[in-house]
């Protein structure tokens, strides 16, 4: 730590020569390699003896030997070296992401309050937005960002697929609103947060089809649909169907979105564990949606979902009242007990719908074929979750790994190990 400068410089030169050998060994002859190694030995010996002049001479000899070993080779400049380090870091990061651990941003509220999805909150006036320092602090602690999208002139949504959700690297979800004049605006959140009545409410403004469970909104939509000329509507392609958007003409001053968006939890998915053990009932896990047909047929199917693993191969589920039963016994795992407790943000327990409607049982099948064992996935926010009750089981080949750690935002109350 307190070595003189000349000793530090000599040691750095020795390291540089070692790096030169490692990188260029395939271009060097054996006698050149031996000479460089000999010069390195001389340099280390002179440093150890404490002879400054001898060390200076050994350093000069080593540097000259390395430079003359490849006379036509141009040494890397600082730009090239930094680019090389940058690309090595990318390769390492991609390797870790592919085989060890993968970050994943939770897009929806199906696992609340265990984990947060992206939540949009409408505000009546931008005057209610806090000052910039407070907004900056809120972003750091809660991932909260503010948005105020207002049309400055009359616009008409383009005829085909005017509202498009874009996913990037599992981190960012954006929604683009396209207009007939080839312009567009971007909402910094998912489509559901923009359109739903619980979010920014733009769906009611433009006449987007409401959620099937919202009977009042569905009745209003049907009445407007029956009285609106089909030629005036825009359409969204969903598989082989087209959903109508019945009020695509928007006046200047229309508020597309005004309020704030709280980021979904950023979590780490452990991609190693399932190579050494089977998935366990009750743990929170992530899976991809390949070949889950009912998910892929949706307008904006997510490529990955996160749920609680409710049943492993061979187990049978049933909902009695709002309680979950596994093979005829009331579920006792901590994750299920939290949902059924109806306390601390867990409301109503489990909703008996779809494949788990009252009186129905739902079994995860065991298979002798590799990768075809089945798992049943349920969201903790059972009354607002699209899960195995709707679209069926998750095959073993879809399973990625358990959700291990919540990284950010720090103020969500979820930072730490996921249970």
N, C-alpha and C positions, 0 to 999 in steps of 0.2 A: 504493500500500500504506500510505503514511504520510500520506495526505491528511487534512485536518481533518474533524471529524464533519459540519459543515454542508455540505461539498462532497459527502461520501458520501450524505447524505440527499437532496440535490438530484439526484444521479445516479440514485438509486433511484426518486425520483418521476418522473423522465423515462422510465425503463424501464416504470414502471407505466402512465404515460400512453400509451406505445407499445402496451402490451398491451391497454389499454382500446380503442384505435383498431382494433387487429387483430380483437378479439373482437366489437366492436359497430359496425363500419363499415356493415353492412347496415341498421342502425337509425338511423344519423345522417344528417343532411342535409349537402350539400356544404359549405355555409358553416360548419357546426359543425366539420367535419373540418379545414377550412382554418384556423379560429380556434385549434383545439387545436394544430395543427402550428406555427402562429405563436407560440403561448405556449411551446412546447417549444424553439423557436429562441431566444426571449428568455432562457429559463432556461439553456440551454447557453452562450450568450454571456456572461451575468452570472457563471457559474461560471468561465469562461475568463479573465474580467477580474480575478477574485480579489476582487470586491466582495461582501462578506458581506451587507450590508443590501439591496443590489439583488437579490441571489440570493434572499433571504427574501421579498421582494415578488413576484419572478417566480414563485416556488414557490406563493405564495398565489393568484396569478392563475391559474396553470395548474390547480391543484387545484379552484378555484371553477368554472372553465370546464368541466372534466370532469364535476363533480357536477351542474351545471345543464343539461348537454347532454341528459340523460335523467332528468328530474325524477321520473318515476314508476317508474324502475328502481331496485330495491333492490340495493345492493352485496352481493357475496358475503361471507359470514362465513368464518371459518377452517375451519368444518366443511365447508361447500360446496366451498371451494377444495381441501381435502384429498381429498374424495370425487372431485372432478373429476380430480385428479392420479392417484388410484388407478385410476380407470376408463381413463384414457389409457394408464397402464402396462399394464393388462390387455390392451387392444386391441393395443398394440405387441408384447407377449409372444405373444399368439395369432397375430399376423401372422408373427412369426419362426418360431413352431412350425409353422405351416401351410406356409410357403414356403421357409424357410431351414434351420433346424436343429431337430431334435426329440429330447428326452430319452427314453430307453427303459431300463427295468429288465429285466435278463435273469432269466427265471423258472426255467430248468432248467439242468442240468449238461451239456447236449449239446455245449457248446463248450469244456469244460475240457480242459486247464489254460490254454488261451488266454484265456478269460474265465470268470468264476465265475457260476453260477446260484445260486438260493437253496438253502442246504444246512442240513438239520436234523440235529442230533446228540443222541441220547438219553442221558440221565444217570440213574443208578439212584436217587439221593437228592438232594433240594434242598439238603441239607447240604453238597453238593459245589459249590454255586454260590459264586463269589467274592464278596468284599465289594463294597458299592455303589460306592466310588470306582474299583475295578478294572473293574467292569461298565460304568461310565460311559466309562472310557477305551477299553474294548473296543468299545463302540458307536461312538465317534468314529473309531477307526482301522479297524475291521473290519465295522462295521454289525452287530455281534452283539447280540442281545437274548435274554433268558431267559424261559422260560415254564414254569408249573407249574399245569396244569389237572387237578384231581382232583374227582370227584363227591362231594358231601356227602350225597347220598341216592340211593336207587334211582331209575333213570331208564330210559325206553324210547325208542329212536329213533322219530321219527314214521314213518308207513307209507310215504309217498311222498317221495322225494328228501331224505333227512334230512341229507345232507352236501353243502353248497353252497359252491362257490368263487366269490368275488366279486373282480372286477378294478376298479381305480380309477385312471384317468389314466395307465396304463402304469407307475405308480410302485409301487402298493401291491396286494398280493394277500393276501386274507384268506379263511379257511374257517370257515363257520358250521355248527355241529352243532345240529340242531333236534330237540327231544324232543316226545313225544306230548302233554305237558301245556302246550304252547305256549311253553315256555321254550327258551333256546338259549345256547350258549357260543361264543366266537370264538377261533379259533387264528390267531395272527399270521403266517401263511405259506400257501403253496399246498397244495392237497389232497394232492398226491403226497408232500410233506414230512411231512404228518400221517400218512398211511396206510401208506407203504412200509416194508418191513423195514429199509431203509437209513436211514430217518428216525425218526419217533417210534413207528412200529409199531402205530398204532391199528387198522389194517386187520386184523391178526391177531386183535385183541381182539373186534371187532364182527363179524368174518366177512365182510369186504369181499373181492370177487374179486381174487386176486393177479395179478401181472404174468404174461402167458403164458409168458415165458421161465423163470420160477421153477417148475420141474417138481415139486419136493418140496411146495412150498406149494400148488400147484394140485391135487396128489393129495389132500392133507389137506382142502382146501376141498370137493372133489368128494365125499369120504366124508361130511363133515358135512352137505353139501347133501342127500345121499340119505337121511339119517336125521332130518332136521329137518322138521316139518310146514310146509307152504307158508304156512299161515295165520299162523304165528308170525314170518315173515320180513318185512323191510322191502325196498323196491325203489327202484332208481335208474333214471330214464329216460335212455336213450342212443339218440337217434334214434327208431326205431320199436321198439326192444327195451327190455327191463327187466332190469337186473342185480340179482340177489338179494343182500341183506345178511342173513346167516343167524343172527347173534347180536345182535339189536337190544336185548335186555334187559341192562342194565348195573347192577351192584351198587354200593352206596355204597362209596366208597374206590377205585373204578376210576380208574386214571391214564390220562387221555385223552392228555396230552402233558406230558413233563417233560424239559427239556434246554435247548439253546440253538439259535438260528437265525442263521446268517450271511447277511447280505443279498447278493442278487445284484448284480453290477456295474451301476452307473448309467452309461450311455454316451450320447454325442451322435451322432445320425444326421444325416449331411450330405444334405439334401434338394435341394440345388442341382446337385451335380455331374452327375447323370445327365440333366440338361436340356442339357448341353453335351458329354457324351461317353457312350460305351457302357459298361455294366458290364464289369469286367475279371476274367478268370479268377484265382482264388486270393484275391481280396479278401473280407473279412468284410462281409456285407451284410444288410440288414433288408428284409423283405417282408411284406405283409399276406396273409391266408389266404382272401380272397374266392374263391369258386368252386373251391377245392381241396377236393373233395367228401369225401375220406377224412379230412381234418383236421376239417372242419365236422361230420362224423358222430360225432366223439368226444364223451365225456361233458362235458369242459370244454375246448373248443377255444380255444387262444390266438388273439387277433386279429392278433398279429404274431409272426413267428419271426425268429431270427438264426442264420445258418449261414455256411459258407464257400462261395463260388461255385466249383463244381468244373468246370462246363462251360458254355461260351457256345454260341449257336445254331450248329449244324452239327458240333459236336464229339461224339465217341463215347467213352464210358468203359467200362473193364473192370477188375476186380480179379483179380490173379494172386498167389496166396499171400495176403499181406496188403498188397500194394503196389497203388497206383492207376496205371492206364495211360490215357493220353489219346491217342486216334487211333493206338493201337498202340505208343506210346512211354511209358516210365516217366516219371511226372510229375516235373518239375524245379523247379516254383515253390516258393519258400521255405515257404509255408504247408503244402503237401503234404509236403515233405521233413521238416518238424518232426513231423508225425503219423507218418510212416513210420520215423522215426529210432528210435522206442521208447525215447527218453531224456527226462530232465527232466520227468517226469510224463506223457509221451505213451506210452500202453501199447498194444501189440499191432498198431498200424497200422490198416488198414481192414478192416472185417468184411464178408465176401462173403455178403450176404443179399439177399432180395427181388429187385428188378430188377437187382441186381449180384451175385447168387449165382454161384458158380463156373461158368465156361463161358458166362455171359450177358453181353451188351453192352447198353448203355443210351445212347441218342442224344438230344441236345437238338436239337429240330427248328427249322429256319428257316422263317419264314412271310412271305408277301408282304402279309399283312393287318396293319395297324397294331396294336401292342400284343400280338400273338399269338406273337412269338418266344418260345422256351423256354430256360430255364436249369435246370441241375441243382445242387441244394444239398445239401451233406454236412456233418455235424457233425464237429468235430475229435475229440470223444470218441466215436469211431465205434462202439464196442461198446455204448454207452448213448445212442444218438441216434435219434430218429424224424425221418427226413429223406426226400429224394427216392427212396431205395430202397424206402420204404414207401408213400408217397402220390403219387409222380410228380413232374412238372416244375413249375417256377414260371413262370407266364406273365409277359411283359414288363409288363403292366398292373398286376401285383401288386408289382413292385419299387419300393421307396421310396428307398433310398440306401445308400451305404457307411457302416459303423460307423467313425467317425473318431477319437473320443477317449473314454477311460475316465475319468470324473469322480470316482467315489467307490465304495467306500471306499478310503481312501488306503493302508491296510495290506494290501490284497489282492495287491500286487505287480504290478498291471496298470495303475496310474495312468499316463496319458500316451497317446500315439498308438497306435492299434490296428493291429497288423500281421498 
